[in-house]
Amino acid sequence: MSKAIEASSARTYQSGLNKFREFIRASSEILGVVPPRCESSQDLRALIMAPSVVAAFLTFCAGFGLASSTVGVYIDGLKHFATDLIAAPVIPEPAVVARLLEGFSRVGKRPNPKKEGVNGEILKEIILALPFMGLSPFDVRLWTALFVTAYFGCFRVSEFLISTDKLKLLSLGRVELRPDGSFRLSLFKTKNNVKGPVQFVSFTPLSCELLCPVRALESFLAVRRSSALGDAFFTSDRGVPVTSQVFNVMLRKVLSFMSVPNVGHYSAKSFRVGAASDAFMLDIPFGDIRALGRWASEAFLVYIRSGACAARASKVHRRLARRL
């Protein structure tokens, strides 16, 4: 059962369980009683099924300034660890828990600023700026390929940059130039596809050569160095795999060169945000947007920024006006 979730989720779930055990010990000290056992899934299920225990745990977490999203994942962790092959628990008083989490989002720790999106217009300006930044010809090709594929692939960071999980690694062997002139990238393991079939991201030639991912990938492949530190596809001119940290530094460097404000609000995730927002603004059906970013639910709506919402609303206004 532990293999059914991502390693990062497992670590967060374990943190939630540790915090719950801390809550049980602290509560028992206040009441002057011996802490109840919380070792097996049966022990945990009995505790969280008791009236008001989960609600009290949420209140306990409030004192640590945790974000509501973090506490929500902690609850998911409790449900995970309390599940065995016999029965699955049901968190009592779901409405109360939902209201408490809503309260967290209003009065708890302020979340970090949302990442700004790199939309198509910004991407075009980035690609035009790269040759004027004093970069080597190799780096211009590398970063053009990285930025363009990150946007059109609507990639998560772990899907196209070096990862500690080799199954997630976008290696040279998983980037295929097909006979029809398209590129196909094979993703063996993603956040929402831990053990499922391989997912493919395909790029076909675009009329806009400046932003064409096929042209960018072909140009990079022509100069790509073999890596001595693994088989990552995107590597520097010395064969060193590009990490998310290096990606973020370079992105902010070019945005600073372009005098874009608040460059600290941009990261590798910004391309996923920008692509989803652009697709939403263009009235792309929700099912197609989900397919674009390989989302398993309507979670892509979290990535839509207000500018895209406003642009889409303007289109609705014009349609409404035509009916008057």
C-alpha distance (Angstrom), angle and dihedral (degrees) to the residues before:
residue distance angle dihedral
M1 . . .
S2 3.80 . .
K3 3.83 89.3 .
A4 3.81 90.6 60.1
I5 3.81 92.5 79.2
E6 3.79 135.6 55.6
A7 3.80 118.5 -93.8
S8 3.81 90.7 -117.7
S9 3.81 90.9 52.3
A10 3.79 90.3 47.5
R11 3.81 90.5 54.9
T12 3.80 91.7 50.2
Y13 3.80 91.3 46.6
Q14 3.81 89.4 51.6
S15 3.82 89.7 51.1
G16 3.79 88.5 53.0
L17 3.79 91.8 50.7
N18 3.81 90.9 48.5
K19 3.81 90.2 50.8
F20 3.80 90.4 49.2
R21 3.80 91.3 51.9
E22 3.81 88.4 49.6
F23 3.81 88.0 52.3
I24 3.82 91.5 50.8
R25 3.81 92.4 50.5
A26 3.81 93.1 46.9
S27 3.81 92.5 47.8
S28 3.79 91.9 48.7
E29 3.81 91.4 51.5
I30 3.80 90.7 52.5
L31 3.80 91.2 49.4
G32 3.80 92.8 42.6
V33 3.79 93.9 -125.5
V34 3.78 135.2 124.4
P35 3.84 110.1 -92.1
P36 3.81 111.5 -106.8
R37 3.79 118.4 -116.3
C38 3.79 115.7 -87.6
E39 3.78 104.0 174.3
S40 3.80 108.5 102.1
S41 3.78 131.7 48.1
Q42 3.81 88.1 -109.4
D43 3.83 91.0 54.6
L44 3.78 92.0 49.6
R45 3.81 93.5 45.3
A46 3.79 91.3 52.9
L47 3.79 91.4 51.2
I48 3.79 98.8 47.7
M49 3.79 91.8 44.1
A50 3.81 90.5 57.8
P51 3.83 112.7 102.7
S52 3.81 116.0 -86.8
V53 3.82 95.2 -5.9
V54 3.80 95.1 117.1
A55 3.81 91.7 43.9
A56 3.81 89.4 50.8
F57 3.80 89.8 49.1
L58 3.82 90.0 54.1
T59 3.77 89.9 51.0
F60 3.80 89.0 49.7
C61 3.82 89.9 53.8
A62 3.80 90.0 53.2
G63 3.78 89.3 73.5
F64 3.81 91.6 62.4
G65 3.82 97.3 57.3
L66 3.79 92.6 -119.6
A67 3.80 119.6 166.9
S68 3.80 116.3 -108.8
S69 3.80 90.0 -119.4
T70 3.80 90.5 56.3
V71 3.79 92.9 50.0
G72 3.79 89.8 46.9
V73 3.81 89.7 56.0
Y74 3.81 88.9 47.7
I75 3.81 88.2 58.2
D76 3.80 89.5 49.9
G77 3.80 87.2 52.1
L78 3.78 92.1 53.2
K79 3.79 90.1 51.7
H80 3.80 90.0 48.8
F81 3.80 95.6 51.0
A82 3.80 92.3 42.0
T83 3.78 90.9 56.5
D84 3.77 119.6 93.4
L85 3.78 134.9 161.4
I86 3.79 91.7 -82.8
A87 3.78 105.6 53.4
A88 3.79 143.7 -8.8
P89 3.80 119.0 -132.0
V90 3.76 126.2 -122.1
I91 3.79 115.2 -143.5
P92 3.83 106.5 -127.6
E93 3.78 122.8 -126.7
P94 3.82 95.8 16.9
A95 3.81 92.2 178.0
V96 3.81 91.2 55.3
V97 3.79 91.7 48.3
A98 3.81 91.0 49.0
R99 3.81 91.4 50.9
L100 3.80 91.6 49.1
L101 3.79 91.3 51.3
E102 3.80 89.0 49.7
G103 3.79 87.9 52.7
F104 3.78 89.5 52.4
S105 3.79 90.7 55.6
R106 3.81 90.6 53.0
V107 3.79 104.3 42.9
G108 3.78 105.3 14.1
K109 3.76 131.4 85.9
R110 3.79 112.2 -33.0
P111 3.80 110.4 -113.2
N112 3.76 121.9 -121.5
P113 3.82 114.7 -92.1
K114 3.77 113.1 -82.5
K115 3.77 113.7 -102.1
E116 3.78 113.3 -101.3
G117 3.78 115.6 -121.5
V118 3.79 126.9 -115.5
N119 3.80 100.0 -141.5
G120 3.79 127.3 -174.1
E121 3.80 94.7 -86.7
I122 3.81 93.7 51.2
L123 3.80 90.3 44.8
K124 3.80 90.2 55.4
E125 3.80 91.2 51.3
I126 3.83 90.6 48.4
I127 3.80 93.1 52.9
L128 3.81 91.2 47.5
A129 3.82 90.8 50.0
L130 3.83 98.3 50.3
P131 3.85 97.4 78.8
F132 3.83 90.6 53.9
M133 3.82 97.1 53.6
G134 3.79 97.6 81.4
L135 3.81 93.1 -104.8
S136 3.78 123.1 150.7
P137 3.83 116.9 -103.2
F138 3.81 87.6 -109.0
D139 3.81 92.7 54.6
V140 3.79 92.1 47.9
R141 3.81 89.1 55.9
L142 3.80 93.1 43.1
W143 3.79 96.0 50.6
T144 3.78 93.7 40.8
A145 3.81 89.1 55.4
L146 3.80 92.7 44.5
F147 3.80 96.5 48.5
V148 3.81 96.4 42.2
T149 3.81 95.3 46.9
A150 3.81 92.0 43.9
Y151 3.81 89.4 57.6
F152 3.81 101.2 40.8
G153 3.80 91.8 40.0
C154 3.82 90.5 48.5
F155 3.79 84.4 -141.1
R156 3.75 132.3 -168.5
V157 3.80 109.9 -133.6
S158 3.81 93.1 -111.8
E159 3.81 91.3 53.6
F160 3.80 98.2 64.2
L161 3.83 107.3 18.7
I162 3.80 132.2 64.5
S163 3.80 113.8 -68.3
T164 3.79 134.5 -174.9
D165 3.80 87.0 -127.5
K166 3.81 106.8 79.6
L167 3.80 91.7 -158.6
K168 3.80 88.1 62.5
L169 3.78 94.2 48.4
L170 3.79 115.3 118.2
S171 3.78 94.9 -141.9
L172 3.79 129.9 -177.6
G173 3.79 89.7 -102.6
R174 3.79 91.0 57.8
V175 3.81 94.2 57.5
E176 3.80 109.7 79.3
L177 3.80 129.5 -174.5
R178 3.80 103.4 -150.0
P179 3.84 127.6 -149.0
D180 3.81 91.4 -107.5
G181 3.81 90.7 60.9
S182 3.80 95.7 -103.9
F183 3.80 127.9 121.5
R184 3.78 123.4 -128.7
L185 3.81 121.9 -163.2
S186 3.81 117.5 -162.7
L187 3.80 118.3 -145.7
F188 3.79 110.7 -164.0
K189 3.79 97.6 -179.9
T190 3.80 131.0 16.7
K191 3.78 137.5 165.1
N192 3.80 93.2 -91.4
N193 3.78 96.5 31.1
V194 3.79 107.8 52.3
K195 3.80 99.1 152.6
G196 3.77 104.5 3.1
P197 3.81 130.1 108.2
V198 3.79 120.7 -59.8
Q199 3.81 113.6 -80.1
F200 3.79 119.2 -140.9
V201 3.79 129.2 -149.3
S202 3.80 111.2 -163.2
F203 3.79 128.4 -165.2
T204 3.80 122.7 -165.3
P205 3.82 125.1 -170.4
L206 3.82 113.8 -80.2
S207 3.80 127.8 -150.4
C208 3.82 90.2 -124.8
E209 3.80 100.0 75.1
L210 3.80 93.2 -172.8
L211 3.83 91.6 65.0
C212 3.79 99.1 27.2
P213 3.84 109.1 130.2
V214 3.81 91.7 -158.0
R215 3.81 91.9 55.6
A216 3.82 91.2 44.2
L217 3.82 93.5 50.0
E218 3.81 92.8 46.3
S219 3.81 90.2 50.4
F220 3.81 92.1 50.2
L221 3.80 94.3 45.6
A222 3.79 89.6 55.7
V223 3.83 90.5 64.3
R224 3.82 103.2 24.6
R225 3.80 115.3 133.7
S226 3.78 123.4 -139.9
S227 3.78 112.0 -107.7
A228 3.78 123.2 -124.7
L229 3.81 90.7 -170.2
G230 3.77 99.6 59.4
D231 3.77 138.6 -49.3
A232 3.81 99.6 -77.3
F233 3.80 112.9 151.4
F234 3.80 97.6 -141.0
T235 3.81 107.4 60.2
S236 3.80 136.0 156.0
D237 3.80 123.9 -110.4
R238 3.83 86.6 -88.4
G239 3.79 92.7 53.6
V240 3.82 94.4 -105.0
P241 3.83 114.1 144.8
V242 3.80 115.2 -114.2
T243 3.82 111.4 -114.8
S244 3.79 128.0 -156.7
Q245 3.81 89.0 -108.3
V246 3.82 92.1 55.5
F247 3.81 90.0 44.9
N248 3.80 92.5 52.8
V249 3.81 92.7 47.3
M250 3.81 91.7 51.4
L251 3.80 93.8 45.3
R252 3.80 92.2 51.9
K253 3.80 90.5 44.8
V254 3.79 93.0 57.1
L255 3.81 92.3 42.4
S256 3.81 89.4 52.2
F257 3.81 88.5 49.5
M258 3.82 86.7 54.6
S259 3.85 90.8 48.0
V260 3.80 92.3 -119.9
P261 3.84 109.7 166.8
N262 3.83 123.8 -122.4
V263 3.80 94.9 19.3
G264 3.80 88.9 170.9
H265 3.81 88.1 70.9
Y266 3.82 90.9 65.4
S267 3.79 127.7 83.7
A268 3.79 140.3 145.6
K269 3.81 87.1 -72.1
S270 3.82 89.3 63.3
F271 3.82 91.8 79.3
R272 3.81 90.9 56.6
V273 3.81 88.9 48.2
G274 3.80 92.1 48.0
A275 3.79 96.0 47.8
A276 3.81 93.0 47.8
S277 3.81 91.9 47.0
D278 3.81 92.6 48.1
A279 3.81 91.5 49.3
F280 3.81 90.8 49.0
M281 3.82 91.5 49.3
L282 3.82 90.2 51.0
D283 3.83 90.9 56.5
I284 3.80 92.3 -113.4
P285 3.84 107.8 171.2
F286 3.78 113.9 -99.0
G287 3.79 91.8 -119.0
D288 3.80 90.8 57.1
I289 3.82 92.0 48.5
R290 3.80 89.6 51.5
A291 3.81 89.3 51.0
L292 3.82 91.3 47.5
G293 3.80 92.9 58.5
R294 3.81 97.3 27.7
W295 3.81 91.6 -119.1
A296 3.80 116.4 169.6
S297 3.83 93.3 -152.1
E298 3.79 142.7 8.1
A299 3.83 88.1 -68.9
F300 3.80 88.3 116.6
L301 3.81 87.3 79.9
V302 3.82 87.8 75.4
Y303 3.82 87.4 64.4
I304 3.80 95.0 54.8
R305 3.79 111.0 105.4
S306 3.80 125.4 -146.5
G307 3.80 93.8 -108.8
A308 3.80 91.2 61.3
C309 3.81 90.5 46.8
A310 3.80 90.8 51.6
A311 3.81 92.5 48.4
R312 3.78 91.7 49.6
A313 3.80 90.9 47.2
S314 3.81 89.5 53.4
K315 3.79 89.3 57.4
V316 3.79 89.4 52.2
H317 3.81 89.6 50.2
R318 3.80 91.0 54.3
R319 3.79 91.6 49.5
L320 3.77 91.2 49.4
A321 3.80 90.7 49.2
R322 3.80 91.6 54.3
R323 3.79 88.6 59.7
L324 3.81 93.7 55.2
